[in-house]
Amino acid sequence: MIITSISNEKVKFFRSLSDNSGRKESGCFLVEGANSVRDIPMTAEVVAIYVKESKVEAFSDILSKYDCDKITLSDKLFDRVSNTVTPIGIAAVVKQAKRSDICEISSEKIIVLDHVSDAGNVGAILRTAVAAGYRDVVFLGGADPYSPKAVRASMSAIFKVTPYFCDKESFLCSKIIDFYDIIVLDMLGDDIFTFLPGARYALVVGNEAHGVSDDIKTIGKKVSIPMQSMESLNAAVSAGIAMYVIGRK
């Protein structure tokens, strides 16, 4: 059956995943694009595959890979409900990973996102984190890493990290504060290129406009990226530089 109506319940569900409330209610998120869908690991739970009518044959390999609901939308309807500007024609609905407690973190290096608000920055940070060897990411509010924009920007990195969600107060009372060096990216900090981290550390990246929260700054070691003729860098760029510079010392 080819669905053509935007009022269809399965289409409504698809569209609900563009909103944070819809993702929270269902515990699912969207993965759009052929390459991204192909990169979904077998350990992930794929709930449904949505495909454009004209692309069913082209994506037969993907459709045969999963034992889940296969939903075909008319080309016009798929383009209308897609979250991308130029839809490729396929999207998967995937269950979010089971949420873990930050007390379970045991890796030597952690990246902490303190209210990073742009979903594109969140996704780009996840992508770089995986490339730089970070696997535990703590989210203290900010953009949802399961939003369509963040998932696209992560280039499948969302499946390769363990996300932890908590508020700032819980983070400040956690074992991370006791057992990890807290390293804060701050424009007034010491030169990151001469800074020597401890064996276990948590690198904190702050909000694009306001930086890291003051109460986290007070317990952390502030480091900065030296710049010429510019006052600041994009949050994802700064995080990427810091993850590599600190991680290789």
C-alpha positions in Angstrom: 0.0 0.0 0.0 1.2 3.5 -0.9 0.3 6.2 1.6 -0.7 9.5 0.1 -2.4 11.3 3.0 -0.6 13.4 5.6 -3.4 12.5 8.1 -2.4 8.8 8.1 -1.4 7.7 11.6 1.9 6.3 10.4 2.7 9.6 8.8 1.7 11.5 11.9 4.1 9.3 13.9 6.9 10.0 11.5 6.3 13.8 11.8 6.1 13.6 15.6 9.7 12.5 15.7 10.8 16.0 14.5 9.7 17.3 17.9 11.4 16.7 21.2 8.0 15.8 22.9 7.3 13.2 20.2 10.7 11.6 20.7 10.4 11.6 24.4 6.9 10.0 24.3 7.9 7.2 21.9 11.5 6.8 22.8 12.4 6.7 19.1 14.2 9.0 16.7 14.7 9.4 12.9 17.6 8.4 10.8 17.3 9.9 7.2 19.3 9.2 4.1 20.6 6.0 2.5 24.1 6.1 3.9 23.0 6.9 7.4 20.3 4.1 7.3 22.9 1.6 6.0 25.2 2.6 8.9 22.7 1.7 11.6 24.4 -1.1 13.6 22.7 -4.4 13.9 22.5 -3.9 17.7 20.1 -1.0 17.2 16.4 -1.6 17.2 14.8 -0.4 14.0 11.1 0.0 14.4 10.1 1.0 10.9 11.5 2.0 7.5 9.8 4.8 5.4 10.6 4.8 1.7 9.6 7.0 -1.2 7.5 5.2 -3.8 10.0 5.8 -6.6 12.9 4.5 -4.5 11.5 1.1 -3.4 13.6 -0.8 -5.9 16.7 1.3 -5.5 16.7 0.7 -1.7 15.7 -3.0 -1.9 18.9 -4.0 -0.1 18.1 -1.8 2.9 14.5 -2.9 3.0 15.4 -6.6 2.9 17.9 -6.1 5.8 15.4 -5.3 8.4 12.5 -7.3 9.8 10.3 -4.4 10.7 7.4 -2.4 9.3 8.1 -1.1 5.7 6.0 2.0 4.9 5.9 3.4 1.4 4.9 7.0 0.9 4.1 8.8 -2.3 7.0 10.9 -3.6 5.1 14.1 -2.9 4.2 13.1 0.6 7.7 11.8 1.5 9.2 15.1 0.3 6.7 17.0 2.4 7.3 15.2 5.7 11.1 14.8 5.3 13.4 16.8 7.5 15.9 17.3 4.8 15.9 19.9 2.0 16.5 17.4 -0.7 15.2 14.1 0.6 17.0 11.0 -0.6 13.9 8.9 -0.2 14.4 6.6 2.8 14.3 7.0 6.6 14.4 4.7 9.6 12.7 5.0 12.9 15.1 3.7 15.6 14.7 3.1 19.3 16.9 5.4 21.5 19.6 3.7 23.5 18.7 2.8 27.1 19.6 5.8 29.2 22.5 5.2 31.6 23.4 6.8 34.8 26.6 9.0 34.9 27.8 6.9 37.8 28.4 4.1 35.3 31.0 6.0 33.4 34.5 4.4 33.7 36.4 5.6 30.7 39.5 7.8 31.1 38.2 10.7 29.1 34.7 12.2 28.9 33.2 15.1 26.9 30.6 17.2 28.7 28.2 19.4 26.7 26.9 22.2 29.0 23.8 23.5 27.3 25.2 23.4 23.7 22.1 24.7 22.0 22.6 24.2 18.3 21.7 20.7 17.1 24.2 20.9 14.3 27.0 21.7 16.8 25.9 18.8 19.0 26.0 16.4 16.0 29.4 17.7 14.8 30.9 17.3 18.3 29.7 13.7 18.5 31.3 13.0 15.1 34.6 14.4 16.2 34.4 12.8 19.7 34.2 9.3 18.1 37.0 10.1 15.7 39.2 11.3 18.7 38.4 8.3 20.8 35.8 9.7 23.2 32.9 7.3 23.8 31.1 8.8 26.9 29.2 12.0 26.3 27.4 13.9 29.1 24.6 16.2 28.2 23.7 18.9 30.7 20.6 20.2 28.8 20.9 21.9 25.4 19.9 20.5 22.0 18.7 16.9 21.8 21.3 14.6 20.2 18.4 12.6 18.8 16.9 15.5 16.9 17.0 15.0 13.1 19.5 17.8 12.6 21.9 16.4 15.3 21.6 12.9 14.0 22.5 14.0 10.4 25.4 16.1 11.6 26.7 13.2 13.7 27.2 11.0 10.6 26.2 7.9 12.6 28.3 8.8 15.6 25.1 8.8 17.7 25.3 5.0 17.5 29.0 4.9 18.6 28.8 6.9 21.9 27.1 6.3 25.2 25.0 9.4 25.9 24.3 10.4 29.5 21.6 12.9 30.4 21.5 14.8 33.7 21.0 18.3 35.1 23.9 20.5 36.2 23.2 19.9 39.9 23.4 16.1 39.5 26.6 16.5 37.6 28.2 18.6 40.3 27.3 16.0 42.9 28.5 13.0 40.8 31.6 10.9 41.1 33.0 12.6 38.0 33.8 15.7 40.1 35.7 13.5 42.6 37.6 11.2 40.3 38.2 13.3 37.1 40.0 16.5 36.3 37.4 19.0 35.1 38.8 20.9 32.1 36.7 23.9 31.0 36.9 25.5 27.6 37.0 29.3 28.4 38.4 32.2 26.4 40.2 33.5 29.6 41.8 30.2 30.3 45.5 29.0 30.0 46.9 28.1 26.6 45.6 24.6 25.8 48.7 23.8 23.9 50.9 24.0 27.0 48.3 22.4 29.3 49.0 18.9 30.7 45.8 17.0 31.7 45.6 14.3 34.3 45.1 10.6 33.5 41.3 10.9 33.8 39.5 14.0 32.7 36.2 15.5 31.7 36.3 18.2 29.0 33.5 20.7 29.3 32.2 22.6 26.3 29.7 25.4 27.0 26.8 27.2 25.4 27.5 29.0 22.2 26.5 32.4 23.6 27.3 32.1 27.3 30.0 29.5 27.6 30.3 27.1 30.5 28.2 27.7 33.6 29.9 29.7 36.4 29.6 27.0 39.0 31.3 24.5 36.7 34.0 27.0 35.9 34.8 27.4 39.6 35.7 23.7 40.1 37.5 23.3 36.8 40.8 24.2 35.2 40.1 26.7 32.4 41.9 26.4 29.1 41.7 28.4 25.9 42.6 28.1 22.3 44.9 30.9 21.2 43.6 33.0 18.4 44.7 35.8 16.1 42.4 38.6 14.9 39.2 36.6 16.0 37.5 36.7 19.4 35.9 33.2 19.3 35.4 30.0 17.4 32.4 27.9 16.6 31.5 25.6 19.6 32.0 22.4 17.5 35.3 23.6 16.1 36.6 24.6 19.6 35.5 21.2 21.0 37.2 19.4 18.1 40.5 21.2 18.6 40.4 20.6 22.4 39.5 16.9 22.2 42.5 16.2 19.9 45.0 18.5 21.7 44.2 17.3 25.2 43.5 13.7 24.2 47.0 13.2 22.7 49.1 14.4 25.6 
